[in-house]
Amino acid sequence: MGRITEDLIRRNAEHNDCVIFSLEELSLHQQEIERLEHIDKWCRDLKILYLQNNLIGKIENVSKLKKLEYLNLALNNIEKIENLEGCEGLTKLDLTVNFIGELSSVKTLQGNIHLKELFLMGNPCADFDGYRQFVLATLQQLKWLDGKEIERSERIRALQNFAAVEQKIREQEKAYCLKRAKDKEEAQRKLKEEENKSKMERNHTGSDGHWYTDISTPLSPSEDSKGYIQAPETQEGQCKEKKLDDREDDLEFWNKPSLYTPESRLETLRHMEKQRRDQERLSEKKKKVKPPRMLVTEDGRALNVNEPKLDFTLKDDEKRNQIVLDLAVYRYMDTSLIDVDVQPTYVRVMVKGKPFQLVLPAEVKPDSSFAKRSQTTGHLVVCMPKVVCVDDPPWGTVK
């Protein structure tokens, strides 16, 4: 779940050079924030605050924002209007699509004398019979409600019928509160069932969780993959079975009928977080249990391997009768992290523990070979003199 932190605010204050104390506009929408906190201490000069599409369940910790003019809390889990009396400069409040059922809580906004626009559409209270008349009579400073301008004649009628409308609203509020109490009870029961189910699944886990995979690519296109370790069939079967179970659980969750409540929004987020965590754990297992790279086959044939994924060139220098490997190791890498091993038919370079191995086109002399770092590029250059056949003329002799 997301929280409001100083770092989060600074990241969203780039337009103010990341200075938060003098910030006048702040956007923290779609951050999975559950609680409204700290902003009134860190950003006293705020005039515009966007917090839409989060999971905030209560309006709090904004009473010290005296300069706040526009507060957007649309698409959250708010059930009551409260704690806004201290926002003396508030002119626009957006509470679209929340869970406000206590319509009488709009009375707490009577002291916000500069409030001109209020949005409550998409809340349960907006479906109450007499909703608009009640708000108009209660908040006489309003000019717009739910994007519709308030006419003078409309407000006069609302004031004339206020007593009857208020009684009607009270009855509807009471019925809604009873329904919400049952919804909360049902949500708690489901949550407890899910927790018990998760505990049982953890207690009966039998898989060792090991994964075997091969993500590197041979250097030569002609080199087939038969020399590489393959995942055991049992492991593949366990992997496929687990993926199938997870997919079925996911489909069951999304196809399950559910009421649109604050609890169901939180349940959806928990489910998505669980999916992310499971995916991260599987990825970690793949990394940790990756089998060692096979460098030489059982019959002694060396393989081309480039696990560190480095660029390279291999040149046959006939003039000096040597083979030269130019390996693009990282420019600032410490030489102590590089280990070179030249054999008659191949060269192997370990770069931070990852093998680079290349089969040579001709036999070379390991004892006469040497490696050095290029002073301009930082590349590793390995020079390997070729073995001279007895039939060949001595080095430097002209036929």
LOLO-929119 format. One line per 4 residues: number of its first residue (from 1); their letters; for each residue x, y, z of C-alpha. Coordinates in nm, 3 decimals, decimal comma, padded with zeros to 5 digits, m for minus. Layout:
N
NUM) a) X/Y/Z ~ ...
This chain:
399
1) mgri) 00,000/00,000/00,000 ~ 00,120/00,352/m00,078 ~ 00,196/00,612/00,187 ~ 00,258/00,984/00,170
5) tedl) 00,630/01,030/00,231 ~ 00,861/01,329/00,197 ~ 01,040/01,154/m00,089 ~ 00,709/01,097/m00,274
9) irrn) 00,618/01,465/m00,242 ~ 00,963/01,578/m00,358 ~ 00,944/01,353/m00,665 ~ 00,614/01,520/m00,754
13) aehn) 00,748/01,869/m00,691 ~ 00,994/01,888/m00,980 ~ 00,819/02,201/m01,109 ~ 00,915/02,366/m00,778
17) dcvi) 01,279/02,246/m00,784 ~ 01,175/01,969/m00,539 ~ 01,123/02,230/m00,264 ~ 00,813/02,122/m00,072
21) fsle) 00,766/02,395/00,192 ~ 00,673/02,662/m00,066 ~ 00,479/02,421/m00,289 ~ 00,145/02,561/m00,412
25) elsl) 00,025/02,268/m00,627 ~ 00,069/01,896/m00,559 ~ m00,054/01,593/m00,752 ~ m00,055/01,254/m00,576
29) hqqe) m00,320/01,073/m00,778 ~ m00,308/00,697/m00,843 ~ m00,052/00,620/m00,571 ~ m00,259/00,360/m00,379
33) ierl) m00,251/00,594/m00,077 ~ m00,466/00,474/00,213 ~ m00,422/00,760/00,456 ~ m00,408/01,137/00,422
37) ehid) m00,111/01,242/00,639 ~ 00,186/01,482/00,680 ~ 00,079/01,723/00,404 ~ m00,049/01,989/00,647
41) kwcr) 00,295/01,992/00,819 ~ 00,517/01,989/00,510 ~ 00,320/02,191/00,253 ~ 00,145/02,477/00,435
45) dlki) 00,130/02,697/00,122 ~ m00,069/02,452/m00,092 ~ m00,347/02,600/m00,302 ~ m00,429/02,298/m00,521
49) lylq) m00,415/01,935/m00,404 ~ m00,493/01,638/m00,631 ~ m00,551/01,308/m00,449 ~ m00,798/01,137/m00,681
53) nnli) m00,800/00,763/m00,751 ~ m00,645/00,645/m00,425 ~ m00,776/00,442/m00,129 ~ m00,813/00,722/00,127
57) gkie) m01,084/00,633/00,377 ~ m01,100/00,952/00,582 ~ m01,052/01,327/00,531 ~ m00,792/01,430/00,789
61) nvsk) m00,469/01,623/00,847 ~ m00,558/01,909/00,611 ~ m00,700/02,159/00,860 ~ m00,379/02,368/00,864
65) lkkl) m00,391/02,430/00,488 ~ m00,538/02,778/00,521 ~ m00,453/02,873/00,160 ~ m00,601/02,558/00,001
69) eyln) m00,848/02,654/m00,273 ~ m00,910/02,327/m00,460 ~ m00,913/01,977/m00,310 ~ m00,974/01,676/m00,537
73) laln) m01,052/01,352/m00,353 ~ m01,255/01,182/m00,627 ~ m01,246/00,802/m00,653 ~ m01,145/00,724/m00,295
77) niek) m01,304/00,535/m00,003 ~ m01,439/00,836/00,189 ~ m01,769/00,778/00,374 ~ m01,811/01,110/00,554
81) ienl) m01,732/01,481/00,500 ~ m01,525/01,607/00,793 ~ m01,218/01,798/00,916 ~ m01,226/02,068/00,647
85) egce) m01,329/02,357/00,871 ~ m00,972/02,490/00,889 ~ m00,939/02,518/00,510 ~ m01,055/02,879/00,511
89) gltk) m00,977/02,949/00,146 ~ m01,148/02,639/00,003 ~ m01,352/02,730/m00,306 ~ m01,382/02,392/m00,484
93) ldlt) m01,422/02,041/m00,338 ~ m01,445/01,729/m00,555 ~ m01,568/01,411/m00,382 ~ m01,700/01,239/m00,694
97) vnfi) m01,744/00,858/m00,672 ~ m01,673/00,793/m00,306 ~ m01,891/00,612/m00,049 ~ m02,051/00,908/00,131
101) gels) m02,384/00,796/00,277 ~ m02,408/01,050/00,561 ~ m02,541/01,340/00,357 ~ m02,597/01,539/00,677
105) svkt) m02,216/01,560/00,708 ~ m02,222/01,839/00,446 ~ m02,316/02,066/00,740 ~ m01,950/02,063/00,842
109) lqgn) m01,882/02,276/00,531 ~ m02,107/02,562/00,645 ~ m01,804/02,743/00,788 ~ m01,621/02,729/00,454
113) ihlk) m01,775/03,055/00,341 ~ m01,574/03,074/00,015 ~ m01,685/02,729/m00,108 ~ m01,851/02,779/m00,447
117) elfl) m01,830/02,435/m00,616 ~ m01,906/02,092/m00,469 ~ m01,911/01,754/m00,648 ~ m02,088/01,460/m00,481
121) mgnp) m02,212/01,268/m00,785 ~ m02,141/00,895/m00,777 ~ m02,186/00,874/m00,399 ~ m02,472/00,678/m00,237
125) cadf) m02,610/01,001/m00,089 ~ m02,655/01,145/m00,440 ~ m02,930/00,886/m00,495 ~ m03,129/00,996/m00,190
129) dgyr) m03,469/01,145/m00,257 ~ m03,431/01,520/m00,187 ~ m03,050/01,513/m00,212 ~ m03,004/01,831/m00,417
133) qfvl) m03,260/02,032/m00,222 ~ m03,095/01,935/00,109 ~ m02,745/02,040/m00,005 ~ m02,870/02,368/m00,152
137) atlq) m03,053/02,462/00,167 ~ m02,765/02,353/00,392 ~ m02,479/02,520/00,201 ~ m02,616/02,856/00,092
141) qlkw) m02,271/02,980/m00,018 ~ m02,260/02,726/m00,305 ~ m02,292/02,846/m00,666 ~ m02,249/02,506/m00,839
145) ldgk) m02,343/02,152/m00,735 ~ m02,224/01,850/m00,941 ~ m02,135/02,081/m01,229 ~ m02,482/02,237/m01,246
149) eier) m02,533/02,603/m01,162 ~ m02,770/02,674/m00,872 ~ m03,055/02,908/m00,962 ~ m03,195/03,152/m00,708
153) seri) m03,551/03,019/m00,742 ~ m03,421/02,663/m00,687 ~ m03,258/02,762/m00,358 ~ m03,571/02,944/m00,237
157) ralq) m03,783/02,629/m00,293 ~ m03,520/02,417/m00,115 ~ m03,530/02,647/00,189 ~ m03,910/02,646/00,198
161) nfaa) m03,930/02,265/00,205 ~ m03,618/02,207/00,416 ~ m03,788/02,057/00,726 ~ m03,966/01,785/00,526
165) veqk) m03,661/01,716/00,310 ~ m03,434/01,689/00,614 ~ m03,662/01,432/00,777 ~ m03,666/01,229/00,458
169) ireq) m03,286/01,243/00,433 ~ m03,247/01,126/00,795 ~ m03,460/00,816/00,727 ~ m03,262/00,729/00,414
173) ekay) m02,932/00,779/00,600 ~ m03,043/00,542/00,875 ~ m03,135/00,271/00,622 ~ m02,805/00,315/00,442
177) clkr) m02,603/00,294/00,765 ~ m02,771/m00,036/00,856 ~ m02,687/m00,175/00,512 ~ m02,325/m00,057/00,540
181) akdk) m02,291/m00,226/00,880 ~ m02,397/m00,557/00,722 ~ m02,156/m00,504/00,429 ~ m01,866/m00,442/00,669
185) eeaq) m01,953/m00,753/00,868 ~ m01,962/m00,963/00,552 ~ m01,632/m00,815/00,434 ~ m01,467/m00,903/00,767
189) rklk) m01,596/m01,260/00,739 ~ m01,457/m01,298/00,386 ~ m01,123/m01,149/00,488 ~ m01,092/m01,398/00,775
193) eeen) m01,178/m01,685/00,539 ~ m00,909/m01,572/00,293 ~ m00,651/m01,547/00,573 ~ m00,733/m01,899/00,695
197) kskm) m00,714/m02,030/00,338 ~ m00,374/m01,869/00,286 ~ m00,244/m02,019/00,612 ~ m00,360/m02,366/00,508
201) ernh) m00,195/m02,331/00,167 ~ 00,134/m02,226/00,328 ~ 00,124/m02,517/00,571 ~ 00,065/m02,773/00,295
205) tgsd) 00,321/m02,646/00,044 ~ 00,523/m02,944/m00,084 ~ 00,716/m02,801/m00,377 ~ 01,083/m02,716/m00,329
209) ghwy) 01,032/m02,416/m00,556 ~ 01,344/m02,476/m00,766 ~ 01,354/m02,347/m01,121 ~ 01,600/m02,433/m01,398
213) tdis) 01,645/m02,210/m01,695 ~ 01,895/m02,104/m01,957 ~ 01,879/m01,743/m02,070 ~ 02,211/m01,705/m02,249
217) tpls) 02,261/m01,740/m02,623 ~ 02,548/m01,921/m02,796 ~ 02,777/m01,693/m02,992 ~ 02,776/m01,885/m03,317
221) psed) 02,447/m01,925/m03,505 ~ 02,561/m02,267/m03,613 ~ 02,603/m02,379/m03,252 ~ 02,300/m02,581/m03,147
225) skgy) 02,163/m02,601/m02,796 ~ 02,225/m02,970/m02,731 ~ 02,525/m02,893/m02,510 ~ 02,321/m02,684/m02,265
229) iqap) 02,150/m02,804/m01,950 ~ 01,775/m02,847/m01,989 ~ 01,513/m02,815/m01,712 ~ 01,415/m03,153/m01,566
233) etqe) 01,069/m03,269/m01,671 ~ 00,952/m03,291/m01,310 ~ 01,042/m02,928/m01,249 ~ 00,867/m02,821/m01,568
237) gqck) 00,559/m03,015/m01,462 ~ 00,552/m02,848/m01,119 ~ 00,600/m02,508/m01,280 ~ 00,314/m02,560/m01,528
241) ekkl) 00,088/m02,697/m01,256 ~ 00,153/m02,399/m01,028 ~ 00,093/m02,152/m01,310 ~ m00,235/m02,329/m01,393
245) ddre) m00,350/m02,314/m01,029 ~ m00,261/m01,943/m01,007 ~ m00,446/m01,870/m01,330 ~ m00,757/m02,054/m01,204
249) ddle) m00,745/m01,863/m00,872 ~ m00,712/m01,537/m01,061 ~ m01,009/m01,614/m01,288 ~ m01,215/m01,719/m00,985
253) fwnk) m01,137/m01,389/m00,811 ~ m01,230/m01,167/m01,106 ~ m01,544/m01,366/m01,194 ~ m01,671/m01,367/m00,835
257) psly) m01,966/m01,128/m00,788 ~ m01,884/m00,845/m00,551 ~ m02,044/m00,528/m00,417 ~ m01,874/m00,197/m00,490
261) tpes) m01,761/m00,099/m00,139 ~ m01,444/00,038/00,024 ~ m01,370/m00,316/00,138 ~ m01,400/m00,460/m00,214
265) rlet) m01,161/m00,195/m00,349 ~ m00,907/m00,287/m00,081 ~ m00,960/m00,658/m00,152 ~ m00,889/m00,599/m00,520
269) lrhm) m00,569/m00,414/m00,438 ~ m00,458/m00,691/m00,199 ~ m00,517/m00,949/m00,472 ~ m00,314/m00,751/m00,725
273) ekqr) m00,034/m00,701/m00,470 ~ m00,028/m01,077/m00,401 ~ 00,006/m01,144/m00,774 ~ 00,298/m00,899/m00,794
277) rdqe) 00,471/m01,055/m00,492 ~ 00,427/m01,408/m00,630 ~ 00,570/m01,299/m00,964 ~ 00,867/m01,135/m00,791
281) rlse) 00,932/m01,449/m00,585 ~ 00,925/m01,668/m00,895 ~ 01,166/m01,432/m01,070 ~ 01,399/m01,442/m00,769
285) kkkk) 01,391/m01,821/m00,766 ~ 01,479/m01,830/m01,134 ~ 01,780/m01,611/m01,067 ~ 01,897/m01,796/m00,756
289) vkpp) 01,860/m02,153/m00,880 ~ 01,997/m02,097/m01,229 ~ 02,220/m02,399/m01,310 ~ 02,588/m02,351/m01,388
293) rmlv) 02,673/m02,288/m01,750 ~ 02,810/m02,593/m01,934 ~ 03,139/m02,488/m02,096 ~ 03,268/m02,823/m02,222
297) tedg) 03,062/m03,121/m02,345 ~ 03,113/m03,476/m02,219 ~ 03,325/m03,560/m02,521 ~ 03,559/m03,267/m02,443
301) raln) 03,432/m03,023/m02,704 ~ 03,445/m02,659/m02,592 ~ 03,135/m02,446/m02,645 ~ 03,091/m02,083/m02,740
305) vnep) 02,947/m01,896/m02,439 ~ 02,884/m01,527/m02,376 ~ 02,709/m01,507/m02,041 ~ 02,816/m01,146/m01,964
309) kldf) 02,679/m01,050/m02,310 ~ 02,984/m00,850/m02,420 ~ 03,070/m00,733/m02,770 ~ 03,392/m00,873/m02,911
313) tlkd) 03,604/m00,912/m03,224 ~ 03,836/m01,202/m03,313 ~ 04,111/m01,125/m03,565 ~ 04,364/m01,358/m03,730
317) dekr) 04,682/m01,146/m03,752 ~ 04,876/m01,338/m04,017 ~ 05,160/m01,082/m04,020 ~ 05,246/m01,160/m03,657
321) nqiv) 05,115/m01,518/m03,676 ~ 04,873/m01,466/m03,387 ~ 04,504/m01,456/m03,303 ~ 04,382/m01,140/m03,128
325) ldla) 04,064/m01,123/m02,917 ~ 03,926/m00,775/m02,840 ~ 03,664/m00,810/m02,564 ~ 03,459/m00,500/m02,475
329) vyry) 03,469/m00,529/m02,098 ~ 03,331/m00,233/m01,906 ~ 03,568/00,063/m01,920 ~ 03,593/00,126/m01,545
333) mdts) 03,580/m00,236/m01,431 ~ 03,861/m00,334/m01,193 ~ 04,106/m00,576/m01,359 ~ 04,088/m00,796/m01,048
337) lidv) 03,735/m00,892/m01,158 ~ 03,868/m01,036/m01,487 ~ 04,037/m01,377/m01,517 ~ 04,185/m01,501/m01,848
341) dvqp) 04,257/m01,866/m01,932 ~ 04,406/m01,950/m02,274 ~ 04,398/m02,312/m02,390 ~ 04,531/m02,453/m02,722
345) tyvr) 04,186/m02,459/m02,885 ~ 03,983/m02,199/m02,691 ~ 04,006/m01,893/m02,470 ~ 03,800/m01,837/m02,155
349) vmvk) 03,751/m01,504/m01,977 ~ 03,563/m01,483/m01,646 ~ 03,406/m01,136/m01,609 ~ 03,271/m01,083/m01,256
353) gkpf) 03,223/m01,459/m01,232 ~ 03,038/m01,488/m01,565 ~ 03,209/m01,696/m01,837 ~ 03,296/m01,575/m02,186
357) qlvl) 03,438/m01,862/m02,390 ~ 03,532/m01,874/m02,757 ~ 03,655/m02,163/m02,970 ~ 03,962/m02,054/m03,169
361) paev) 04,000/m02,108/m03,546 ~ 04,357/m02,239/m03,503 ~ 04,573/m02,392/m03,229 ~ 04,761/m02,141/m03,017
365) kpds) 05,047/m02,139/m02,761 ~ 04,903/m02,076/m02,412 ~ 05,248/m02,015/m02,256 ~ 05,329/m01,737/m02,505
369) sfak) 04,989/m01,569/m02,489 ~ 04,931/m01,248/m02,296 ~ 04,643/m01,012/m02,207 ~ 04,630/m00,637/m02,154
373) rsqt) 04,376/m00,355/m02,114 ~ 04,348/m00,094/m02,387 ~ 04,437/00,250/m02,251 ~ 04,190/00,422/m02,485
377) tghl) 03,880/00,197/m02,471 ~ 03,939/m00,011/m02,157 ~ 03,876/m00,325/m02,366 ~ 04,058/m00,648/m02,283
381) vvcm) 04,297/m00,750/m02,562 ~ 04,425/m01,110/m02,561 ~ 04,712/m01,192/m02,803 ~ 04,760/m01,564/m02,872
385) pkvv) 05,054/m01,678/m03,096 ~ 04,958/m01,963/m03,330 ~ 05,137/m02,297/m03,328 ~ 05,375/m02,313/m03,630
389) cvdd) 05,357/m02,643/m03,824 ~ 05,693/m02,819/m03,891 ~ 05,628/m02,789/m04,263 ~ 05,598/m02,411/m04,242
393) ppwg) 05,907/m02,197/m04,309 ~ 06,072/m02,021/m04,009 ~ 05,917/m01,689/m03,903 ~ 06,036/m01,411/m04,131
397) tvk) 06,182/m01,639/m04,403 ~ 06,098/m01,538/m04,759 ~ 06,019/m01,816/m04,998
